[in-house]
């Protein structure tokens, strides 16, 4: 059994993060303060911390690397899901994301590591990727 990870990210507005991660994405909220919120990200602890230096319309910095003919944002984070969980989650995300960085699709089709994937940003510019494999155990770290 995997143990949960803890990830703390910066956001420009705590209430905006609560709306995005809690209301829109449907993540349960844990402890919170005026400057941070814990969210249950599929069993992992995601903490959004206020960074006032970002400003009202600020965005976190990142760059892009080419992967499978797409510009993948770095850094990014997310969770590997089962396909039957990923598909309805992708539909939920599509209901509130105005523009995907990379639309939900199947990447590396017919190859080791074939996966459903999608990339999008939160309002502060943090890039998220959620992916799914038909068989996580055999495909997650497939090399052949």
TARAUR-V477721 format. One record per pair of residues at least 6 apart in sequence whose C-alpha atoms are under 6 Angstrom apart, sorted by the first residue. I is the first residue (numbers start at 0). GAP is how many residues later the second one is. D is the distance in whole Angstrom. If there is no record, write none. Layout:
{{I;GAP;D} {I;GAP;D}}
//
This chain:
{{3;40;5} {4;39;5} {5;39;5} {5;40;6} {6;39;5} {7;38;6} {7;39;5} {7;40;6} {8;39;5} {8;40;6} {9;38;6} {9;39;5} {9;40;6} {9;41;6} {10;38;6} {10;39;5} {10;40;6} {10;113;5} {11;38;6} {11;39;6} {11;42;5} {11;112;6} {20;6;6} {26;13;6} {27;11;6} {27;12;5} {28;9;6} {28;10;5} {29;8;5} {29;9;6} {30;7;5} {34;14;6} {34;15;5} {35;12;5} {35;13;4} {36;10;5} {36;11;5} {37;8;6} {37;9;4} {38;6;6} {38;7;5} {58;65;5} {58;66;5} {59;65;5} {61;12;5} {62;10;6} {62;11;5} {63;7;5} {63;8;5} {63;9;4} {63;10;6} {64;6;5} {64;7;5} {65;6;6} {75;51;5} {75;52;5} {76;51;5} {76;52;6} {77;50;5} {77;51;5} {77;52;5} {78;51;5} {79;51;5} {79;52;5} {80;51;5} {81;50;5} {82;49;5} {99;20;5} {100;18;5} {100;19;5} {101;16;6} {101;17;5} {102;15;5} {103;13;6} {103;14;4} {104;11;6} {104;12;6} {105;9;5} {105;10;4} {106;7;6} {106;8;5} {107;6;5} {111;30;6} {111;32;6} {112;26;5} {112;29;6} {114;17;5} {114;18;5} {115;15;5} {115;16;5} {116;13;6} {116;14;4} {117;11;6} {117;12;6} {118;9;6} {118;10;4} {119;7;6} {119;8;5} {120;6;4} {120;7;6}}
//
